[in-house]
């Protein structure tokens, strides 16, 4: 049993769920939070083995351990973050009659479908990640933004020389992180880089993320556009970067671009900012809380490739100024979006449920 697993309880008062097999932004949040929360609560984890080595119990095991409440408590808390997990949790509480209460985290910045709305209405507490997300969930208990592990996502010793470690050409890097697909704006980024890079001779752009089978033709078309522009060596698809290595690419890049057409919250620019990246973000997700024009970077409309190119040129017109923007971005994440702050906000929700029951 490794140290991460050793921190988990055999008789947990809180069980955190992550049943999805594929690693996603939600997985990254749980991956970071669970080790910290295990120091604060008698914690259990149910789901797919995490990249930090924490092994999860199966849903059947979670049901088995929840047939009676933990010592000293009237119930256990199940913390779920996805629709299938809510379905399983409602079934366990209302059909199997397990002594559990349910907490759901909602990040969506749109009206949920009818069935998800019904599931959310059955939760004992709901955490929204932004005020806008809360506006779509009438039974929100608290607004708790996602947090970043500031020890893992930390600046390199010298941001202006960090790119040399990449093995790629140029003096500094521009990075976009996440799946390669239309809703992530991968095409917007490529079009903007084709326009901007001829005016930035020291820059190389990297696209760090997997193109799934259904999006491989989309990536191949983007590669054709890059090749036609003569930028084969300056706009590089890295493929899927292992979760344990992504922070190194943030550290190497001077600028992080996040240009999705829609994002519920959007962790990648927050992680990048923690490593000292300046930012250019589209107007979606929680990006407006981080990308402050002229301070930490710039913002552009979703789908606006020419605007994105101009914003990148504005930020990188003075690399030293870009470093200062990155430092300001790191300071903002440290103040408002630390992992410890997120854990504290979640803890208040858990405590409120236990206190209401008189535990």
FIMAR-287663 format. One record per residue (C-alpha): x, y, z. Coordinates in nm, 3 decimals. Example, Ala and Ser with C-alpha at 12.3 -4.5 7.8 and 13.67 -1.06 7.14 Angstrom:
% residues 2
<site xx="1.230" yy="-0.450" zz="0.780"/>
<site xx="1.367" yy="-0.106" zz="0.714"/>
END
This chain:
% residues 359
<site xx="0.000" yy="0.000" zz="0.000"/>
<site xx="0.153" yy="0.333" zz="-0.104"/>
<site xx="0.141" yy="0.651" zz="0.103"/>
<site xx="-0.156" yy="0.790" zz="-0.092"/>
<site xx="-0.361" yy="0.479" zz="-0.023"/>
<site xx="-0.246" yy="0.464" zz="0.338"/>
<site xx="-0.426" yy="0.795" zz="0.399"/>
<site xx="-0.764" yy="0.649" zz="0.299"/>
<site xx="-0.998" yy="0.518" zz="0.566"/>
<site xx="-1.146" yy="0.169" zz="0.595"/>
<site xx="-1.453" yy="0.328" zz="0.759"/>
<site xx="-1.490" yy="0.654" zz="0.562"/>
<site xx="-1.729" yy="0.931" zz="0.658"/>
<site xx="-1.697" yy="1.070" zz="0.303"/>
<site xx="-1.662" yy="0.870" zz="-0.020"/>
<site xx="-1.550" yy="1.061" zz="-0.330"/>
<site xx="-1.653" yy="0.913" zz="-0.667"/>
<site xx="-1.479" yy="0.913" zz="-1.006"/>
<site xx="-1.628" yy="0.627" zz="-1.207"/>
<site xx="-1.526" yy="0.750" zz="-1.553"/>
<site xx="-1.244" yy="0.549" zz="-1.709"/>
<site xx="-1.099" yy="0.826" zz="-1.925"/>
<site xx="-0.887" yy="1.096" zz="-1.761"/>
<site xx="-1.067" yy="1.431" zz="-1.781"/>
<site xx="-1.066" yy="1.769" zz="-1.610"/>
<site xx="-1.297" yy="1.626" zz="-1.344"/>
<site xx="-1.048" yy="1.343" zz="-1.293"/>
<site xx="-0.767" yy="1.597" zz="-1.254"/>
<site xx="-0.965" yy="1.782" zz="-0.987"/>
<site xx="-1.031" yy="1.465" zz="-0.789"/>
<site xx="-0.673" yy="1.345" zz="-0.840"/>
<site xx="-0.545" yy="1.663" zz="-0.672"/>
<site xx="-0.811" yy="1.693" zz="-0.401"/>
<site xx="-0.830" yy="1.339" zz="-0.261"/>
<site xx="-0.482" yy="1.328" zz="-0.102"/>
<site xx="-0.544" yy="1.667" zz="0.060"/>
<site xx="-0.895" yy="1.580" zz="0.177"/>
<site xx="-0.767" yy="1.253" zz="0.322"/>
<site xx="-0.579" yy="1.461" zz="0.579"/>
<site xx="-0.902" yy="1.641" zz="0.673"/>
<site xx="-1.163" yy="1.362" zz="0.670"/>
<site xx="-1.194" yy="0.989" zz="0.709"/>
<site xx="-1.204" yy="0.958" zz="0.332"/>
<site xx="-1.279" yy="0.681" zz="0.086"/>
<site xx="-1.242" yy="0.682" zz="-0.292"/>
<site xx="-1.458" yy="0.491" zz="-0.538"/>
<site xx="-1.361" yy="0.462" zz="-0.901"/>
<site xx="-1.079" yy="0.441" zz="-1.152"/>
<site xx="-0.722" yy="0.427" zz="-1.024"/>
<site xx="-0.584" yy="0.778" zz="-1.022"/>
<site xx="-0.256" yy="0.892" zz="-1.177"/>
<site xx="-0.125" yy="0.974" zz="-0.829"/>
<site xx="-0.148" yy="0.604" zz="-0.741"/>
<site xx="-0.466" yy="0.609" zz="-0.530"/>
<site xx="-0.663" yy="0.290" zz="-0.588"/>
<site xx="-1.042" yy="0.309" zz="-0.577"/>
<site xx="-1.300" yy="0.070" zz="-0.442"/>
<site xx="-1.571" yy="-0.057" zz="-0.677"/>
<site xx="-1.927" yy="0.074" zz="-0.666"/>
<site xx="-2.030" yy="-0.258" zz="-0.512"/>
<site xx="-1.771" yy="-0.215" zz="-0.239"/>
<site xx="-1.890" yy="0.141" zz="-0.175"/>
<site xx="-2.245" yy="0.011" zz="-0.134"/>
<site xx="-2.127" yy="-0.266" zz="0.096"/>
<site xx="-1.928" yy="-0.033" zz="0.323"/>
<site xx="-2.221" yy="0.213" zz="0.331"/>
<site xx="-2.480" yy="-0.033" zz="0.461"/>
<site xx="-2.429" yy="0.114" zz="0.805"/>
<site xx="-2.308" yy="0.459" zz="0.904"/>
<site xx="-1.947" yy="0.522" zz="1.007"/>
<site xx="-1.858" yy="0.526" zz="1.373"/>
<site xx="-1.976" yy="0.849" zz="1.535"/>
<site xx="-2.187" yy="0.962" zz="1.238"/>
<site xx="-2.553" yy="0.925" zz="1.142"/>
<site xx="-2.464" yy="0.875" zz="0.773"/>
<site xx="-2.185" yy="0.877" zz="0.517"/>
<site xx="-2.149" yy="1.142" zz="0.248"/>
<site xx="-2.117" yy="1.035" zz="-0.115"/>
<site xx="-1.964" yy="1.315" zz="-0.325"/>
<site xx="-2.045" yy="1.270" zz="-0.694"/>
<site xx="-1.967" yy="1.483" zz="-0.998"/>
<site xx="-2.132" yy="1.316" zz="-1.299"/>
<site xx="-2.485" yy="1.212" zz="-1.401"/>
<site xx="-2.422" yy="0.832" zz="-1.383"/>
<site xx="-2.276" yy="0.878" zz="-1.036"/>
<site xx="-2.584" yy="1.073" zz="-0.928"/>
<site xx="-2.802" yy="0.793" zz="-1.063"/>
<site xx="-2.612" yy="0.532" zz="-0.864"/>
<site xx="-2.617" yy="0.748" zz="-0.552"/>
<site xx="-2.991" yy="0.818" zz="-0.565"/>
<site xx="-3.055" yy="0.445" zz="-0.616"/>
<site xx="-2.831" yy="0.358" zz="-0.321"/>
<site xx="-2.998" yy="0.608" zz="-0.090"/>
<site xx="-3.363" yy="0.587" zz="-0.197"/>
<site xx="-3.400" yy="0.227" zz="-0.316"/>
<site xx="-3.137" yy="0.040" zz="-0.117"/>
<site xx="-3.206" yy="0.274" zz="0.178"/>
<site xx="-2.840" yy="0.320" zz="0.263"/>
<site xx="-2.764" yy="0.575" zz="0.538"/>
<site xx="-2.593" yy="0.822" zz="0.304"/>
<site xx="-2.633" yy="1.184" zz="0.199"/>
<site xx="-2.539" yy="1.308" zz="-0.144"/>
<site xx="-2.323" yy="1.601" zz="-0.255"/>
<site xx="-2.299" yy="1.693" zz="-0.624"/>
<site xx="-2.056" yy="1.939" zz="-0.786"/>
<site xx="-2.204" yy="2.126" zz="-1.085"/>
<site xx="-1.981" yy="2.308" zz="-1.332"/>
<site xx="-2.212" yy="2.340" zz="-1.635"/>
<site xx="-2.282" yy="2.696" zz="-1.744"/>
<site xx="-2.613" yy="2.614" zz="-1.912"/>
<site xx="-2.950" yy="2.471" zz="-1.815"/>
<site xx="-2.917" yy="2.101" zz="-1.743"/>
<site xx="-3.146" yy="1.857" zz="-1.923"/>
<site xx="-3.470" yy="1.751" zz="-1.757"/>
<site xx="-3.339" yy="1.423" zz="-1.616"/>
<site xx="-3.012" yy="1.571" zz="-1.479"/>
<site xx="-3.219" yy="1.852" zz="-1.324"/>
<site xx="-3.433" yy="1.591" zz="-1.151"/>
<site xx="-3.122" yy="1.411" zz="-1.024"/>
<site xx="-2.973" yy="1.737" zz="-0.897"/>
<site xx="-3.299" yy="1.815" zz="-0.716"/>
<site xx="-3.250" yy="1.491" zz="-0.521"/>
<site xx="-2.909" yy="1.590" zz="-0.387"/>
<site xx="-2.868" yy="1.684" zz="-0.022"/>
<site xx="-2.616" yy="1.955" zz="-0.114"/>
<site xx="-2.498" yy="2.105" zz="-0.441"/>
<site xx="-2.166" yy="2.281" zz="-0.499"/>
<site xx="-2.135" yy="2.508" zz="-0.805"/>
<site xx="-1.791" yy="2.597" zz="-0.937"/>
<site xx="-1.886" yy="2.948" zz="-1.054"/>
<site xx="-2.165" yy="3.197" zz="-0.982"/>
<site xx="-2.293" yy="3.146" zz="-1.338"/>
<site xx="-2.309" yy="2.768" zz="-1.285"/>
<site xx="-2.497" yy="2.833" zz="-0.962"/>
<site xx="-2.756" yy="3.040" zz="-1.151"/>
<site xx="-2.864" yy="2.724" zz="-1.337"/>
<site xx="-2.901" yy="2.514" zz="-1.020"/>
<site xx="-3.176" yy="2.645" zz="-0.791"/>
<site xx="-3.071" yy="2.428" zz="-0.496"/>
<site xx="-2.705" yy="2.539" zz="-0.487"/>
<site xx="-2.559" yy="2.514" zz="-0.137"/>
<site xx="-2.226" yy="2.690" zz="-0.202"/>
<site xx="-2.006" yy="2.830" zz="-0.480"/>
<site xx="-1.658" yy="2.674" zz="-0.457"/>
<site xx="-1.419" yy="2.738" zz="-0.749"/>
<site xx="-1.181" yy="2.466" zz="-0.859"/>
<site xx="-0.837" yy="2.489" zz="-0.703"/>
<site xx="-0.483" yy="2.428" zz="-0.825"/>
<site xx="-0.204" yy="2.236" zz="-0.652"/>
<site xx="0.047" yy="2.520" zz="-0.621"/>
<site xx="0.330" yy="2.289" zz="-0.519"/>
<site xx="0.301" yy="2.077" zz="-0.834"/>
<site xx="0.213" yy="2.362" zz="-1.069"/>
<site xx="0.495" yy="2.600" zz="-0.987"/>
<site xx="0.707" yy="2.838" zz="-1.198"/>
<site xx="1.043" yy="2.731" zz="-1.341"/>
<site xx="1.357" yy="2.910" zz="-1.216"/>
<site xx="1.367" yy="3.130" zz="-1.530"/>
<site xx="1.058" yy="3.150" zz="-1.750"/>
<site xx="1.244" yy="3.312" zz="-2.041"/>
<site xx="1.497" yy="3.030" zz="-2.067"/>
<site xx="1.265" yy="2.739" zz="-1.977"/>
<site xx="1.175" yy="2.665" zz="-2.341"/>
<site xx="1.524" yy="2.529" zz="-2.407"/>
<site xx="1.419" yy="2.214" zz="-2.216"/>
<site xx="1.149" yy="2.137" zz="-2.476"/>
<site xx="1.386" yy="2.020" zz="-2.747"/>
<site xx="1.188" yy="2.222" zz="-3.000"/>
<site xx="1.303" yy="2.523" zz="-3.204"/>
<site xx="1.258" yy="2.884" zz="-3.096"/>
<site xx="1.325" yy="3.088" zz="-2.785"/>
<site xx="0.982" yy="3.057" zz="-2.619"/>
<site xx="0.664" yy="2.855" zz="-2.643"/>
<site xx="0.293" yy="2.913" zz="-2.690"/>
<site xx="0.086" yy="2.621" zz="-2.563"/>
<site xx="-0.274" yy="2.506" zz="-2.585"/>
<site xx="-0.376" yy="2.213" zz="-2.364"/>
<site xx="-0.668" yy="1.973" zz="-2.391"/>
<site xx="-0.836" yy="1.740" zz="-2.637"/>
<site xx="-0.798" yy="1.812" zz="-3.009"/>
<site xx="-1.156" yy="1.865" zz="-3.124"/>
<site xx="-1.383" yy="2.146" zz="-3.248"/>
<site xx="-1.543" yy="2.243" zz="-2.916"/>
<site xx="-1.194" yy="2.297" zz="-2.771"/>
<site xx="-1.118" yy="2.544" zz="-3.050"/>
<site xx="-0.815" yy="2.357" zz="-3.183"/>
<site xx="-0.886" yy="2.493" zz="-3.533"/>
<site xx="-0.914" yy="2.847" zz="-3.394"/>
<site xx="-0.572" yy="2.810" zz="-3.233"/>
<site xx="-0.413" yy="2.674" zz="-3.551"/>
<site xx="-0.560" yy="2.952" zz="-3.766"/>
<site xx="-0.443" yy="3.214" zz="-3.517"/>
<site xx="-0.093" yy="3.067" zz="-3.504"/>
<site xx="-0.070" yy="3.058" zz="-3.884"/>
<site xx="-0.142" yy="3.432" zz="-3.877"/>
<site xx="0.071" yy="3.526" zz="-3.574"/>
<site xx="0.387" yy="3.313" zz="-3.594"/>
<site xx="0.538" yy="3.482" zz="-3.903"/>
<site xx="0.545" yy="3.799" zz="-3.691"/>
<site xx="0.696" yy="3.615" zz="-3.390"/>
<site xx="1.020" yy="3.459" zz="-3.518"/>
<site xx="1.121" yy="3.338" zz="-3.170"/>
<site xx="0.799" yy="3.146" zz="-3.098"/>
<site xx="0.696" yy="2.783" zz="-3.139"/>
<site xx="0.340" yy="2.667" zz="-3.072"/>
<site xx="0.250" yy="2.331" zz="-2.921"/>
<site xx="-0.085" yy="2.152" zz="-2.902"/>
<site xx="-0.083" yy="1.913" zz="-2.607"/>
<site xx="-0.376" yy="1.676" zz="-2.618"/>
<site xx="-0.521" yy="1.361" zz="-2.767"/>
<site xx="-0.729" yy="1.347" zz="-3.082"/>
<site xx="-0.972" yy="1.062" zz="-3.028"/>
<site xx="-1.059" yy="0.834" zz="-3.319"/>
<site xx="-1.358" yy="1.044" zz="-3.426"/>
<site xx="-1.141" yy="1.358" zz="-3.434"/>
<site xx="-0.832" yy="1.224" zz="-3.609"/>
<site xx="-0.947" yy="1.342" zz="-3.953"/>
<site xx="-1.003" yy="1.685" zz="-3.797"/>
<site xx="-0.643" yy="1.686" zz="-3.668"/>
<site xx="-0.512" yy="1.567" zz="-4.004"/>
<site xx="-0.688" yy="1.859" zz="-4.174"/>
<site xx="-0.529" yy="2.100" zz="-3.925"/>
<site xx="-0.190" yy="1.944" zz="-4.000"/>
<site xx="-0.247" yy="2.003" zz="-4.372"/>
<site xx="-0.320" yy="2.370" zz="-4.302"/>
<site xx="-0.003" yy="2.397" zz="-4.095"/>
<site xx="0.209" yy="2.231" zz="-4.364"/>
<site xx="0.058" yy="2.451" zz="-4.637"/>
<site xx="0.158" yy="2.757" zz="-4.434"/>
<site xx="0.517" yy="2.631" zz="-4.410"/>
<site xx="0.498" yy="2.603" zz="-4.031"/>
<site xx="0.547" yy="2.227" zz="-3.987"/>
<site xx="0.830" yy="2.276" zz="-3.735"/>
<site xx="0.668" yy="2.567" zz="-3.553"/>
<site xx="0.317" yy="2.434" zz="-3.478"/>
<site xx="0.363" yy="2.092" zz="-3.321"/>
<site xx="0.109" yy="1.834" zz="-3.208"/>
<site xx="0.250" yy="1.669" zz="-2.895"/>
<site xx="-0.027" yy="1.411" zz="-2.862"/>
<site xx="-0.152" yy="1.313" zz="-2.520"/>
<site xx="0.090" yy="1.424" zz="-2.251"/>
<site xx="0.086" yy="1.198" zz="-1.941"/>
<site xx="-0.093" yy="1.363" zz="-1.649"/>
<site xx="0.224" yy="1.348" zz="-1.443"/>
<site xx="0.420" yy="1.539" zz="-1.710"/>
<site xx="0.182" yy="1.814" zz="-1.821"/>
<site xx="0.310" yy="2.063" zz="-1.563"/>
<site xx="0.652" yy="2.054" zz="-1.732"/>
<site xx="0.500" yy="2.179" zz="-2.057"/>
<site xx="0.323" yy="2.457" zz="-1.871"/>
<site xx="0.657" yy="2.554" zz="-1.717"/>
<site xx="0.827" yy="2.556" zz="-2.059"/>
<site xx="0.565" yy="2.780" zz="-2.222"/>
<site xx="0.569" yy="3.156" zz="-2.186"/>
<site xx="0.206" yy="3.191" zz="-2.299"/>
<site xx="-0.092" yy="2.958" zz="-2.252"/>
<site xx="-0.386" yy="2.992" zz="-2.490"/>
<site xx="-0.728" yy="2.854" zz="-2.394"/>
<site xx="-0.975" yy="2.913" zz="-2.677"/>
<site xx="-1.262" yy="2.663" zz="-2.646"/>
<site xx="-1.599" yy="2.746" zz="-2.791"/>
<site xx="-1.757" yy="2.630" zz="-2.464"/>
<site xx="-1.612" yy="2.528" zz="-2.129"/>
<site xx="-1.792" yy="2.467" zz="-1.797"/>
<site xx="-1.493" yy="2.587" zz="-1.592"/>
<site xx="-1.166" yy="2.513" zz="-1.771"/>
<site xx="-0.872" yy="2.408" zz="-1.554"/>
<site xx="-0.586" yy="2.432" zz="-1.803"/>
<site xx="-0.523" yy="2.810" zz="-1.796"/>
<site xx="-0.545" yy="2.804" zz="-1.416"/>
<site xx="-0.280" yy="2.531" zz="-1.404"/>
<site xx="-0.068" yy="2.717" zz="-1.658"/>
<site xx="-0.103" yy="3.044" zz="-1.468"/>
<site xx="0.024" yy="2.872" zz="-1.154"/>
<site xx="0.347" yy="2.799" zz="-1.345"/>
<site xx="0.382" yy="3.165" zz="-1.447"/>
<site xx="0.226" yy="3.159" zz="-1.795"/>
<site xx="0.070" yy="3.471" zz="-1.940"/>
<site xx="-0.278" yy="3.397" zz="-2.075"/>
<site xx="-0.498" yy="3.450" zz="-2.377"/>
<site xx="-0.845" yy="3.303" zz="-2.319"/>
<site xx="-1.180" yy="3.297" zz="-2.493"/>
<site xx="-1.487" yy="3.430" zz="-2.317"/>
<site xx="-1.625" yy="3.109" zz="-2.168"/>
<site xx="-1.581" yy="2.898" zz="-1.856"/>
<site xx="-1.435" yy="3.076" zz="-1.556"/>
<site xx="-1.166" yy="3.240" zz="-1.767"/>
<site xx="-1.286" yy="3.595" zz="-1.702"/>
<site xx="-1.195" yy="3.548" zz="-1.336"/>
<site xx="-0.832" yy="3.484" zz="-1.431"/>
<site xx="-0.743" yy="3.642" zz="-1.766"/>
<site xx="-0.749" yy="4.011" zz="-1.678"/>
<site xx="-0.677" yy="4.220" zz="-1.990"/>
<site xx="-0.346" yy="4.401" zz="-1.965"/>
<site xx="-0.272" yy="4.243" zz="-1.625"/>
<site xx="-0.250" yy="3.865" zz="-1.662"/>
<site xx="-0.312" yy="3.848" zz="-2.037"/>
<site xx="-0.595" yy="3.911" zz="-2.284"/>
<site xx="-0.944" yy="3.781" zz="-2.367"/>
<site xx="-1.111" yy="3.724" zz="-2.704"/>
<site xx="-1.452" yy="3.616" zz="-2.828"/>
<site xx="-1.506" yy="3.244" zz="-2.884"/>
<site xx="-1.426" yy="3.133" zz="-3.239"/>
<site xx="-1.240" yy="3.457" zz="-3.324"/>
<site xx="-0.913" yy="3.341" zz="-3.482"/>
<site xx="-0.802" yy="3.689" zz="-3.605"/>
<site xx="-0.876" yy="3.834" zz="-3.260"/>
<site xx="-0.681" yy="3.552" zz="-3.098"/>
<site xx="-0.383" yy="3.615" zz="-3.326"/>
<site xx="-0.386" yy="3.986" zz="-3.238"/>
<site xx="-0.414" yy="3.912" zz="-2.865"/>
<site xx="-0.116" yy="3.675" zz="-2.883"/>
<site xx="0.087" yy="3.940" zz="-3.067"/>
<site xx="-0.010" yy="4.198" zz="-2.804"/>
<site xx="0.103" yy="3.979" zz="-2.514"/>
<site xx="0.425" yy="3.864" zz="-2.681"/>
<site xx="0.529" yy="4.201" zz="-2.828"/>
<site xx="0.744" yy="4.233" zz="-2.516"/>
<site xx="0.851" yy="3.894" zz="-2.370"/>
<site xx="0.960" yy="4.052" zz="-2.043"/>
<site xx="0.616" yy="4.205" zz="-2.007"/>
<site xx="0.469" yy="3.859" zz="-2.076"/>
<site xx="0.678" yy="3.726" zz="-1.787"/>
<site xx="0.530" yy="3.996" zz="-1.562"/>
<site xx="0.179" yy="3.900" zz="-1.673"/>
<site xx="0.259" yy="3.540" zz="-1.587"/>
<site xx="0.377" yy="3.644" zz="-1.243"/>
<site xx="0.052" yy="3.835" zz="-1.191"/>
<site xx="-0.145" yy="3.529" zz="-1.307"/>
<site xx="0.042" yy="3.308" zz="-1.057"/>
<site xx="-0.037" yy="3.558" zz="-0.779"/>
<site xx="-0.408" yy="3.557" zz="-0.868"/>
<site xx="-0.429" yy="3.178" zz="-0.870"/>
<site xx="-0.245" yy="3.166" zz="-0.536"/>
<site xx="-0.488" yy="3.413" zz="-0.381"/>
<site xx="-0.820" yy="3.289" zz="-0.518"/>
<site xx="-0.782" yy="2.944" zz="-0.673"/>
<site xx="-0.556" yy="2.735" zz="-0.454"/>
<site xx="-0.634" yy="2.369" zz="-0.391"/>
<site xx="-0.641" yy="2.439" zz="-0.018"/>
<site xx="-0.910" yy="2.703" zz="-0.070"/>
<site xx="-1.123" yy="2.457" zz="-0.269"/>
<site xx="-1.083" yy="2.188" zz="-0.002"/>
<site xx="-1.188" yy="2.438" zz="0.265"/>
<site xx="-1.502" yy="2.532" zz="0.070"/>
<site xx="-1.600" yy="2.169" zz="0.021"/>
<site xx="-1.530" yy="2.097" zz="0.387"/>
<site xx="-1.781" yy="2.364" zz="0.490"/>
<site xx="-2.048" yy="2.187" zz="0.286"/>
<site xx="-1.967" yy="1.848" zz="0.441"/>
<site xx="-1.961" yy="1.998" zz="0.790"/>
<site xx="-2.296" yy="2.168" zz="0.731"/>
<site xx="-2.459" yy="1.837" zz="0.646"/>
<site xx="-2.317" yy="1.661" zz="0.952"/>
<site xx="-2.408" yy="1.954" zz="1.179"/>
<site xx="-2.764" yy="1.958" zz="1.049"/>
<site xx="-2.795" yy="1.595" zz="1.155"/>
<site xx="-2.654" yy="1.674" zz="1.498"/>
<site xx="-2.338" yy="1.466" zz="1.445"/>
END
